[in-house]
């Protein structure tokens, strides 16, 4: 796996540093960020997603909270460049 560092949240202490990396082989993002609180997970379950999908989080998945400022580091398809979609 070839990872490329994309960004780290500005002005964070050494032990709390939400960070993004890109898997250059598969295009996936790897995200280090804050764990969602129990209240946030409960709210996600209540909202749900699409019909037919469960609202429980499987053991091999988790819900994280990505700070808004980190959106600037997420790569966008070329067709969206300049659309303002990267504004944080």
Secondary structure as UniProt FT lines:
FT   STRAND          3..8
FT   TURN            10..11
FT   TURN            14..15
FT   STRAND          19..23
FT   TURN            24..26
FT   STRAND          29..32
FT   STRAND          34..35
FT   HELIX           38..47
FT   TURN            51..52
FT   TURN            59..60
FT   STRAND          64..65
FT   HELIX           68..73
FT   HELIX           78..80
FT   TURN            81..82
FT   TURN            85..86
//
